[in-house]
Amino acid sequence: MSELPITSGVRFLRSHKIAFIPHLYVWEEHGGTAHSAASLGVDEHQVIKTLVLETEIRKPLIVLMHGDREVSTKSLARFLGCKSVQPCSPQNVTRYTGYQVGGCSPFGIRQSLPIYAESTILELPRLFINGGKRGFLIEITPAALAPLSPTPVRVAI
């Protein structure tokens, strides 16, 4: 594999003195977290997706979710007190975060967005989350998410 990519996410982690273990793998379009988990030999439940969504009034937000679970947009909308929530277009994901779909990290994003995390993520001993590039996950403890101030939610299905 190639050397460690220096992404906005890596710069953020270093500037906040957050310890992480980099993991590179061969990215596969539509492979999702099942592919990345298999590539790294870890449980898909520990691989965390960074999902960029928006409300009906186009207000963007991020949800961190277990790789083997989905977000109940109805539950999330109810929690947020809005009518609906849907995934952003790939173009808007890049516009809001500076990252491509499939390589989106919650660290070092372009715009400050509210971040929500499925509460059970915070109970994992270690997790694997995108480092800001396709084929690049970082291994961290849930405590490393603290600088993002994620709001815990229960919206997994």
C-alpha positions as a printed Julia matrix, in Angstrom:
157×3 Matrix{Float64}:
   0.0    0.0    0.0
   0.97   3.61  -0.35
   2.05   5.92   2.44
  -0.3    7.62   4.87
  -2.5   10.19   3.11
  -2.32  13.64   4.68
  -5.96  14.68   4.56
  -7.82  17.47   6.35
  -8.95  14.75   8.76
  -5.37  13.69   9.55
  -4.36  17.35  10.02
  -7.31  17.83  12.4
  -6.4   14.74  14.43
  -2.75  15.8   14.67
  -3.6   19.39  15.64
  -5.86  18.06  18.43
  -3.19  15.52  19.48
  -5.59  12.61  18.91
  -3.9    9.22  18.66
  -5.03   7.09  15.72
  -3.9    4.01  13.82
  -4.13   4.38  10.01
  -5.5    1.53   7.91
  -5.28   1.56   4.12
  -7.24  -0.89   1.98
  -8.28  -1.21  -1.65
 -11.45   0.84  -1.98
 -14.28  -0.69  -3.97
 -17.18   1.31  -5.39
 -20.42   0.16  -3.72
 -18.35  -2.02  -1.38
 -19.41  -0.01   1.65
 -18.57  -0.91   5.2
 -18.93  -4.67   4.53
 -15.95  -4.45   2.15
 -13.83  -2.22   4.4
 -14.56  -4.38   7.46
 -13.63  -7.56   5.56
 -10.47  -5.88   4.19
  -9.37  -4.95   7.71
 -10.6   -8.17   9.33
 -12.87  -6.37  11.82
 -16.55  -6.55  12.74
 -18.67  -4.31  10.5
 -20.41  -3.0   13.65
 -17.1   -1.28  14.59
 -16.79   0.42  11.18
 -18.54   3.79  11.45
 -20.18   5.5    8.49
 -20.05   9.29   8.19
 -23.41  10.14   6.62
 -24.18  13.63   5.36
 -27.89  14.36   5.41
 -30.06  17.46   5.12
 -33.43  18.55   6.41
 -36.33  19.56   4.19
 -35.03  23.16   4.34
 -31.59  21.98   3.12
 -29.88  22.33   6.51
 -26.95  19.87   6.42
 -25.88  17.61   9.27
 -23.73  14.55   9.87
 -24.77  11.26  11.45
 -22.18   8.71  12.59
 -23.68   5.22  12.31
 -22.53   1.62  12.73
 -21.63   0.06   9.38
 -24.16  -2.73   9.82
 -27.06  -0.41  10.69
 -29.09   2.25   8.86
 -30.45   5.6   10.01
 -34.18   5.86  10.57
 -34.73   9.23   8.9
 -38.19   9.4   10.49
 -36.75   8.97  13.99
 -33.99  11.48  13.23
 -36.47  14.05  11.88
 -38.6   13.58  15.0
 -35.51  14.06  17.21
 -34.52  17.21  15.28
 -38.06  18.58  15.26
 -38.22  18.88  11.47
 -40.47  17.41   8.78
 -37.95  15.2    7.01
 -34.31  14.26   6.58
 -32.73  12.78   3.48
 -29.22  12.0    2.21
 -27.38  14.83   0.47
 -26.41  14.58  -3.17
 -22.77  13.58  -3.74
 -22.09  17.14  -4.93
 -23.47  18.63  -1.7
 -21.51  16.12   0.41
 -18.33  17.47  -1.19
 -19.52  21.08  -0.94
 -20.29  20.8    2.78
 -17.38  18.58   3.87
 -14.63  18.89   1.26
 -14.65  15.09   0.94
 -15.94  12.66  -1.7
 -18.72  10.18  -0.97
 -16.94   7.0    0.16
 -14.12   9.05   1.65
 -16.0   11.32   4.03
 -14.57  11.87   7.5
 -16.21  13.82  10.33
 -12.76  15.3   11.09
 -11.51  18.38   9.27
 -14.73  19.13   7.39
 -15.02  22.28   5.29
 -18.12  23.71   7.05
 -19.02  23.43  10.71
 -21.97  21.05  10.78
 -23.97  19.59  13.65
 -22.81  16.03  14.29
 -24.99  13.27  15.72
 -23.67   9.87  16.77
 -25.64   6.7   17.38
 -25.17   6.43  21.14
 -23.91   2.82  21.08
 -20.87   3.96  19.02
 -19.65   5.77  22.13
 -19.65   2.43  24.02
 -17.31   0.61  21.6
 -13.77  -0.11  22.83
 -12.34   0.97  19.42
 -13.87   2.1   16.18
 -12.83   2.47  12.56
 -13.91   5.64  10.75
 -12.95   7.28   7.5
  -9.79   9.36   7.59
 -10.75  11.57   4.65
  -9.97   9.48   1.6
 -11.47   6.44  -0.11
  -9.67   3.32   1.11
  -8.43   4.96   4.31
  -9.89   4.22   7.74
  -8.48   5.34  11.06
  -8.74   3.33  14.25
  -9.57   5.45  17.3
 -11.29   5.23  20.66
 -14.74   6.82  21.02
 -13.12   9.48  23.24
 -11.34  10.76  20.11
 -14.75  11.98  18.87
 -14.97  14.48  21.76
 -13.6   17.5   19.82
 -16.53  17.06  17.4
 -19.04  17.38  20.28
 -21.37  14.79  18.77
 -24.91  14.7   20.07
 -25.84  11.1   21.03
 -28.99   9.82  19.31
 -30.85   6.52  19.01
 -31.92   6.37  15.38
 -30.47   3.03  14.19
 -32.57   0.45  12.42
